[in-house]
Amino acid sequence: MKKHYILLIVICSLCCSSCEKLLDKEPTDQVSLEDLFRDVAGAKTALAGAYDALRSTSHYQRNLMVYPDLSGGNIKYSKANGLVLDDIYTANQTELESSMDETYSSLYQELNNINNIIKYAPSATGYEADKIKIIAEAKCLRALAHFDLLRIFSWPINRTPAGTHPGIVINMEPYLVADDRRPRLSSAASFQAVVNDLNEAIASFDDGNTGILTGGYKQNFFTKASAQALLAKVYLYQNNWDMAFNTADNLIRSNQYTLLNNASYVNSWTGRVPSSESIFELAMETNFSGTSLGNYFDATSTNIMFAATSNLTSLYTSTDIRRPATMFNATTISGTSYNFTKKYATGGTNATPLKVLRLSELYLIRAEAAVAKSAPDYAQANADLDVIRKRADPYATTLDLQDKTALIDAILLERRKELAFEGNLIFDLLRYNKDVARADGNPEQPNFTANDYRLIMPIPYISVNTNPSMEQNPGY
């Protein structure tokens, strides 16, 4: 094995640091692949590092959670200076410079590190069952990174009839940036690569629903169940309605997770113990003290920045548990009142886990897929929609929508209300070719038509300039 080198994030995170000593040697900033993957313990160290990378500000600790809601109209700024992602908010990103460039490069670095795990873990010394599980979890992480890149840097698959427009570069092997000359695959081929990884992982997992790493909770790692949840979401974005329905339906019916009741909903976003409906979330280690997603919503933080728009808060009824009076902190800044979500209400040492997949979203995935699948089931769609609506608002009327457009609009509305601040809004609007209206917040560019090229982020200039096979997104 060649002595290539990769950055190693020595894991003191995801609750693993106190529960599992993965290295017997002194930690270093760099370690050879030969040394790292000498045994299963080293492979587990690399896997823990891959999970830890999800919590960077360029990934789920900020950009992937904030950018979709900021662009879509759920979030506005509560301050005027020191802003992050403001070029995206005002639609001033360019091919030469974009706040999402860092996300692009970071995710491909994540993919390189994940591919090292998949490539070298099979030769590590240790139990075969452990290596199979490590590789399965790594394939889920690879699928998640590719899926996130697809949503940000490529138009939805239905942009062209067969998804023939450019997707992303699919990274299935470790590459040095200087050696990378790969083209973007089509959107359809890119999605299929994500689906393949998840199906291969699911076939390899046992039914124990626990990760290979000790410490933390089952929700902190990919397992068969959380891989199925992600696959259902990917199928939804792929417009593979039958498979989205079946995958979500099977997981919901497995009863491995249960929806919270109305009274438990608000408090489920405090503390660090996963709720009964959390399927996959990123843990915060006990000694975490840096800037977290919560800092941007924490009224006691100097980083507080992202307030809810009236476009969002006005959607909730006076009896909805998610309404401003119960699910938001009202704070006055420079004489102006703002509402900050309680989903991530604290930062620093009190930062809470980042919820990536919840059971409530699976119900909404099943509802949406039920409307569009080959044998539409409007009764199921209405029932699933009502489960989430009435959990939040016991006084909500029972729905019986029989018009496809009206039912889809109702599902999208509920997704906006239920999944606010969880990084979905702009992608939902794009999937249905809907205009973006941002009446509150007064950005330089308050509205977008559905086909505005700026709704898809540019491929960073350095990638286009150094790779003759790289195709830039139209308009940039």
N, C-alpha and C positions, 0 to 999 in steps of 0.2 A: 504494500500500500504506500502510495506516495505521501510524503510529509507535507501535504497542503496544510494551511492554517486557517482557522476560523476564530472569530471572537466567541468566547465562551462566557455566557452570563452565569456566574456561579449562583445557584439558586438558594436564595434566602427569602423565598416568596411562596405564594400559594399555600401557605401553612406547611411547607415541606421542610423549612430550615430547622425547625425544632423537632421534627418527627423522623427525618430520614437523612443520614449523613451519606451523601452519594460519592464523596471523594475522600480517600484516606490520605491523599497527598496535600501539600500546601496549595491553596488556590492561587491561580495565576490568571493574568488577563488573556493570555493566548495559550492554547494547548494543541498539539498536533492531533490530527484525526486518528492517527494510529494509536496514540495513547488514550484518547478520549473513548474510542470504541473498542478498547481492548476487552472489555467485559460488559455485562448487562448494566452494572452500576453506572458506568460511564455513559452508556446510551440513555439511561434514565436521567442523568444530569442534563444531557443535551435536550431531551424531551421537556424537562421542566423549564429549561431556558426558552424553548419555543412557546410554551404557555405564557411565560413571563413577558415575552415580547408583545403579546396581545395587549398588554397594559401600558404601552407607550402612548404619549400624547398624540402621536401620528396615527395611532390605531384606535382602540376602544376607550382609552383614557380621555379622549377628547374628540378628535376629528370625525371618527365614524359615528359617534353619538350626536355630535352637534351639527356638523355640516348639512345632513339631510333635513333637519328641522329648521335650521337657519335659512337655508335656501327655499324651503317649501312654505314657510310662513308661520311656524309655531314659535319661533324664537326671534327676539329683537335685543338690541344692546341696551344696557342700563347705565352706560358710561360713554364718554366721548373719546377717551384717549387710551393708549395701550391695548388696542383691540387685536384679537386674533381672528383669522378667517374673514376679515373685513373686505378683502378684495373679492372674495366669493360672494359675500352678502351684497356688494354693490355691482357685481358682475364685471369687475375690472381685471379679472385674471387673464393672462396672456400666455402664449406659447413660451415666452421667455421667462415668465415669472408667475407662479401660482402658489398659494398656500398649500395646495394639495400635492405639490411636487414631492414634499417630504414623505407623504403617505405612500406615494408611488414607489419611491426608492426603498422605504422602510419595509413595505410588504414584499418586495422582491428579495430583500435581504433575509426576511423571515423565510421565504420560500427556499432560498439557498441553504439555510441552516436546517430546515425541515428535510430537504432532499438529502442532506448528509446523513440524517438519521435513517431515512428509508434505504439509502444505498449501503451504509456501513454496519447498521445494527445486525443484519443477518449473520455476519461473520464474528460477532462478539461472543465471548465465552459466557455461557450461562444457559438457563433453562429455555427450551424452545418455545414453550407457552408464553414466557415473559417477552421474548423477542417478537412473537406474533402480535401481542397486545401493544407493544411499543410502536410497531410499524402501523398498526391499525389506527392508533390515536394520531400518529404523525400524518397519515393520509387524510384524516378528518381536518387537521389543522391546515394542510395544504389545500384542501377543498374550500375551507373557509376563507383563506387568503385570496385564492383565485376568484371566489364568489364576490368578495368585497371589491376587488379590482374591477371586475366586470361591471358591477353596479355603478361605480364612480366614473370609469374611463371609457365606457362603451354604451351606445344606445340600447334600449331594451330589445329583446330578441325579435319582437314583432315589428321592428322598424322596417324590415324588408320581409317579403312573404316567406322566405325559407331561412331567415336569419343569416343571410349571406354577407351582411355588412361586417366591418372589422370588429372583432371582439378584443381579446388581449393576447399578449405573449403568454403561452402556457409553459410554465417552468417545471419540468419533470426531472431535471438533473442539475447538480451544482454547476454554476457557471461563474467565471470571472467576468466582471463588467466589460473589460477590454476585449474579451473574446466573444461577446454576445452579438450575434448577427441574425437572430431569429426574427421571423415576421410575426405579425399578429395573425392568429387563426380567426376564422369567421366566428360570429357570435354563437351560431349553432354548435360548432365544433368546440368552442371554449366551454359552453355549458355542458356539453357531453363529457368533457374531461373531468369537470367537477362531479357530475353524476357518477362517473365510473369510479373515481376515488372513494366516494361515499359508499357505493354498493360493495366495493371490494373490502372496505373497512367493516361494514356491517356483517358481511359473510365471515369475517375473521374473528369478530368479537364473540365472547361467551355471553351467557345470559345473566351474569352476575351484577351488571350495571354498576361496576366500580372501576376506577382507573388503575393503572399500573403503579402510580406514585402513591405513597402513603401520606397521611396527613390531609387535612381539609375534608371536604364533603364530596359525595358522588357527583354533585352538580358542578364541581370545579374542573372536571375532566371529561373528555369525550368517552362515551360508552356506546353500546348498541342503541340504547334509547335516545340519547342526545344526538347521535349520528342520524337516526331516523327523523328526528325533529328538524335538523338542518336540511336533510334531503327533501322533506315535504316542502320546505320553504324554497329550495332551489327549483324543485319541480314547478312550483307556483310561478316563479319568475321565468321559467322555461316555457310557460304556457302548456305544460304537460298536465292537463287538468285531471285526467283519470288517475294518474300516478300520484299527483298531489293529494287528491281526495283519499285514495286508498292508504297512502302512507300516513297521513294525519289521522285517518279513521282508525287504523290499526293501533297507533300509539295511544290515542285517546281511550279506546276500548280496553287497552291493556291494564288500565287503572293503576299504573305506576306513579301517576301524579294526580293530584286533586286540586280543583279550583278553591281558592280562598273564599270565605263568605264575605259579605259586605262589611261586617264589623271588624274583620281582620285586615282589610285591604291596606289602609293607610300605614299601619304599624309594620306591615310586611316589608316596607322600604327602609326600615331602621335596623340597626344591628348588623351582624355578619353571619347569622345562621340562615341558610336558604329556606324559603317558604315551600309549602307543599306543591306549589305550581311552578316553581323554578326548575327548568330543565338543564340549562347551561349558563353558568355565570362565572365571572372572573373574580377570584378571591383577593382580598387585601391582606397582606401579612400583618401580624399583630404589631410589628414595630414600624409600619409605614408612616412616613412623616412628610413626604414630598407633596408636590402639587398634584391633586387628583381631579377627576371630573367634578366631584363635589365642590371643590374650591370655587368653581365658576358659578355655582348656584347658592353658595353659603353666604348668608347675610353678614356673617362676622368676618368674612375674608376680604382682603384687599384685592383679590382677583375676581370678586363677584362681577359678572359681566352679562350673563345670558338670562334675560327675563322672558316670561311668556307673553305672547301677543294677545291682544283682545280678540283677534281672529280665532285663536284657540279657546281662550277662557269663556267666550260667549257661547260656545257650543254646548256647554254643560247646563243641564237643568238645575233648578234650585234644590232638587232632592237627590242629585247624583253625588255619590261619595267622592268622585274625582273633581268636584267643583272647586273654585278658588278658595272658598271658606274652609275647606277641609284638606285639600291636597296641595295647597300652595301656601307659601309664607309671604305675606304682604309686607313690603319694606319701602319706606320713603327715602329717596335719594335726591338731594338737591331740590327738594320741594315737589318731586314727582313720585307718585306711588307706583310700585312695580310688584308683580307676582312672580315668585321663584318656586319652581317645582320642589316638592318634598321627596321626589324619587331619588335625588342626589342632593340632599340638603346640607350635608356636612363634608368637610374636607380634612386634610392633614391626618392626624392620628385617628380621627373619627370617621374617615372615609369608608363608605360602604361598598360592597361588591358590585360589579358591573353586570347587569342582567342582559344576556344576549338572546336567550330563547326561553319563552314562558308558555305554559299550557294555554293561556288565554289566546295567544297568537295562533296556536294550533287549531282552536275552535274557529277562529276567523279564517284561517287557511282552508279548513274543511268547508266552511260556508261558501267562500268564494269559488272554490273548485266545484262544489255541488251545483252551482249555477251554470258553469261553463263546460262541465264534462260531457262526454258523448251521450249519456242518458241523464239529462238535467234532473235535479231533485230539489225543487224549490221548497218543499216542506222541510227538508233537512237544513237547507240554507237559512230559512226563517227561524228554525228552532235553535240552531247554533248561534245565530246573531242575537236571539233573545236571551240565551244563556249569559252572554257577556253584558248585554244591555241591562238586564234585570238584576244581575249581580251588582252592578254599579248603582242602579236606580230601581228600587223595588216598585216604584209607582209608574214605571214605564209601561206603555200600552203594548199589548201583544201584537206582533207584526204578522201580516199575511199578504206579503207583496208577491204579485204574480207577473209583474212586468220585469223583464231581465235588467233593463237599464236602471230602473228604480231600485231593484234589489242590490245590484252591484254598487250603486251610489251609497246605499245605506250601509253596506259592508265597509266601503272605503271611509265613510264618515266614522264608523265605530272604530276602525283601525286607527284613525287619526286621534280619537279621544282616548282610546285604551293604550296605545303604544307611543304616545307623545313622549319626547325626550329619549326615545330608545332607538333613534336612527333609521326611520323608515319613510317619512313623509314624502320627500322629493322623489324617491324611487316608486312609490305608489302612484303619484301623479304622472310620472313618466310612463309607467306601464300602461296607463289608460289614456295617454296622449291628452292630458288635461292641462289647461293653462294654470299658471301660478299667479295668485292674487295676494298681495301683501299690503293691505290697507293700513296696518298699524306698524310703526317703526320708522317710517319716512326714509327708506333707503334711496340712494340715487336712482336705482332701478327698481321701482316697487312691484312691477308686474312683468311676467314673461308669457309669451305665447308658447304653446306646447312644443313647437318646433325650433325654438330659439337655441342656436348652437351652444350658447353659454351654459345651458343646463347640464351639459356633459363636460367634464374637466379635460383640459388639454394634456396630451402626452408631454412630459417634460422635454424641453428643448435639447438637453444633453443626450437623451435617449434617441431622439430623432436625428440629431446631428452626427452621432457616432455610429449609428446603425443604419446603413443604407436600405435595409429591408423594412424599417419601421415606417408605418403610415400614420400621419397626424390626423386627428379628428377634423372634419370639415369645419371651416370658419376660422380656424386659428392659423 
